[in-house]
Amino acid sequence: MNGCCPNSATARRRTAGTVGALAVAHAFVATIAVAVAAGPASAAGVLLSGRMGDRALLVIDGAPRTVALGQSTAGVQLLRWLGDDAEIERDGVIQRLSPGGSAAVAGTPAARTGPRQAVLAVGPGGHFVTTGAINGRPVPFMVDTGATLVAMGRDQADRLGIDLTHTRTATTMTANGPVRVHLVTLNTVRVGDIELVNVGAAIVPQPMPMVLLGNSFLSRLQMRRDNDSMLLQMR
């Protein structure tokens, strides 16, 4: 497994792999705007994944796209923001979108069809971040394709109620040298509309600003990047 622990020497620069991802996370975790979503394309074909400033991150007919306020993309115009909801116009019909929900038109029930998926927005430093859940409890995630396993700090594991008493241990090399980690299997990991069971994870002793979403989760999905968004989809 690649290094998965933060250290002060790398906190101000980007480096390859897990250590670099954590260094950047330390730099922007306090101010980052998380714009993420989850859910399949609706019957109306438009889903609000999240928000980046005045731009909306949408899934339009299954494809992730961004649109600026007052602008149009793929026939969808972003009219205005109503709190966290977005008002859009498509084919002459004005609809109100809620984060992670389908387009809502008065008198029309929202339908959920299509494959399970999640759309993530790129954050500062070019890393994809999102909120999700482990064993049903919310956690902040950062995608790290260089990490073999999902990785988190001992403090986060304690908050999630993960019992490390009878777990296996292993040694991983980090920028600070060898570190002893606990190896566990998470009951469930959820990002957006995707929930996987029995996901391998490593628990490191140091606190971490985010849970690294490593390949024990990502390798079971299809991933596609489209400019400033990433689509995760069940195979």
N, C-alpha and C positions, 0 to 999 in steps of 0.2 A: 504494500500500500504506500502511496506517496505520502509525504509529510502532511500532517493535518493540524499542526499546532501553531498559534501565532507567536511572533517574537518581535521585540522592539527594533531590532536592526533592520527589519524589512518593512516596518510600518509606513514608510514614506516612499516606497517605490513598488512598482509592479514587477513581479517575477513570475516565472513559469510555475505551473502546477498549483497544488493546494496551498502552500505557504504564501505564494503571491496573491492568490485570491483572498486569503484571510487578511493580508496586509492592506489590500484595497478596502476590504470590508471595514476594518478599523478606521480607515480614513473617512469613509462616507456614511457609516451606519447611522450616525446621529442626524443626518440631514437628508438622507435619500428619500425620494418619493417612490413608493412602491405602487406600480401599476400592473396588476395581474388579474387574471381571470381564470374562470374555469367554467366549462360547460360546452355542450355541443351547439352547432348552429341551430337556430330556431326554425320553425316552419316559415316564418317571415324572412329568414335568411340573415338576420343581423343580431349580433350579440355585443354588448358592451363589456369589454375585458377590463378596462381600467382607464386611468387618466394620467397624462403627463403634462402638467401646466394647463394650458387651454386646449391641448390636443386630446382627442379620444383614441383609445386603442380598441378597435372593433374587430370582430370576426364577421366577414361578409361572405355569405355562401360558402362557409368553411375555410376561407382564406384570411389570415391576419393582416390588418391594414391599420394605418394611422391617418387621421384627418384633423386638420386644424379648424378652429372655430370659424364659421362662415364659409368654409371651403367644402368641396365635394370630392369623393373618391368612389369609384365603382358604382356611381349612381346614387350614392348616399351623401346627403349634406348635413353637416353638424350645425344646427340652428342656434342652440344656446345650452348652457348648463343650468340645471335646476337642483342646486345642492350637489349631491353626488350622482344624480341622474342626468342623462343627456337627452335632449330633444332633437330628433333627426327627421329628415324628410326623405322619403324614397318613393318614386313613382307617384308623386303628388299626394302621398299620405304622410301625415305627421304622426310620429310615434315617440313614445317616451321609453327610454331604456334605463334599467337599473343594473348596477354592476353584477355581472355573473348571471343575469336574467335574460329572458327573451324579450323581443320587442312587444310592447303592450299597447294594444289598440282597444278602445272602449268596447266592451261586449265580446271581445275575442279572447278566449282562454289561451294561455301560453302553452305551446307544445314543445316537448323535448324529444328530439329525434337525432339520429346520426351517431357517429362514434364518440366515445368518451375522449375528451381532450382538455388541454389547458393552454392558454396563451400567456406568455411572459413578456414583459417589456424590458428593454435594456436599461440599465441604470448607469450612473457615472462610472467611468473606468471600463465600460463595455461589458460588465457582468450582468447576468440575468438574475433577478431576485423576485421573490414572491412570498406570500404567506400561505401556509398550508397546515397540515395537522399530522401529528404522530400519535398513534393510539388514541385518536379522537380529541387530542388537545392541541390548540393552535401554537405554531412555531414559525419563526422567520427562516426562509430557505435562501441559499445562494447556489446556483447551478455550478458545479465543478466537475467537468468531464475528466479532469486529471486525478480525481479521487476514486479509489477502488470501491470504497464503501461510503454509505451515509456516515457522516462524522459530526459529533457534537461534544461540547464540554461536559464535565462531570456535573456542573451546576445545573445545566439544562436537563440532564438525565434525572437528577434529583427532583426537579420540578415536574417532570413527566411521570414520576413514580416508578422509574425503571430500577429494578432490584439487581444489584451487581454482585450479590453475595456469592453465588455459585456460577459465575460466568467464566468463560475461558479468557486468558490473557495472552497478549503477544507484544512484541517490541517493534516499534516503527521508528525510522530515522527521520529527524526533523532538523531544521537549521540550528536548533539548540542541542543536538545530539540525540541519543536514543531515548525514547519515551515509552513507558509501559502503558498499554491501552487494554480496555476490556472489550471483548467481542460479544455482541448480543444480536438477537434476532427480534426486530420490531414487529409487533402484531400487524399493524397497518401503517402505511404512509400515504397521505392524501395530498394531492396538488390539484386544485381545480376540481374537475369532474372525474379525475383518475384516482383510484384507490387501489394500492397493491398490498398484498399480505406477505408476511414472512420475508422481510427485507433486512439484509445484513447491515450492521452498523458497528462503528468503533466509538468508544467513549474515551476521551482524553482527559487528563487531570486538570489542564488549564481551562479557564473560561473562554468561550468563543462567542463572537458577536452574532453569528448566525450558524444555523445548521447547514453543513455542506451537503448538497444533494448529489451524491456520487453515483457511480455506475451500478451499484447493486440495485438502484432504482431506475436510472436512466437507460440501462442496457435492455430493459424489458419493454421499452417504448420506441416509437418512431419519433425522431426529432427533425425539425425543419426550421431553418433560420430565414427570415425575410426582412432584410434591412434591420430595423430596430425592434423586432419582435421575434419570439421563438415559439413554435407550435410543438407541443408534446401531444402524442396521440397513441392510443392503445394499438398494438399490432393486430 
